[in-house]
Amino acid sequence: MEQPQVHRRALGKLVKVLLRGGGDIGAALDGTDQFLIESFTETRRPVLGICRGLQFLNVALGGNLYQDLEEQ
């Protein structure tokens, strides 16, 4: 995955990250969210997901997600 424009020094100073709610997975910010999840899990720092953020965290770590239950 291509690395988003995240300032390395700022990323190193963060101690935890909050993934916020929002639209469906597949949006423009997914690359940044994926990069943050990978960076934080590699360094064993806490990640908290709220609503869409929790769904994205699940998918990023290998879980499943049904975006439209009626279609499933």
Buried (B, 14 or more C-beta within 10 A) or exposed (E): EEEEEEEEEEBEEEEEBEBEEBEEBEEEBBEBBBBBBBBBBEEEEEBEBEEBBBBBBBBBEEEEEEEEEEEE
